[in-house]
Amino acid sequence: MSTPELDWFKSSYSSAQGDSCIEVAITEQAVHVRDSKDVVRRPFAVGREGWAHFVGFAAES
């Protein structure tokens, strides 16, 4: 079974250089996360519910 290519995007809050942030790719099953400075390194994935909790926590901070 092949893995489809992920559609990565950065936050609109990313710096002008765009090199100091993470990138995410959202699939039906998970949110994949990688370091924008090291796209060769394997990304990690979290469940969509876990990602929603993280984003909610970050928004409160």
C-alpha positions, 0 to 999 in steps of 0.5 A: 500500500502506498502512502499519498504525498502530504500537503504541508502548510505553515502557520500564518504567524510564521516569521517572514523568513519562514524558517522558525516554525513547524509545518503540519499536514492534516489527514482524515486520521491524524495531524502530521507535524515536522520541523520546517528547518529539517524536512528530511527528518521523519515527521510525527503524527498525533490524533486529531483529538489530541491536536485539538487539545494542544491547539486549545491549550496553546491558544490559552497561553 
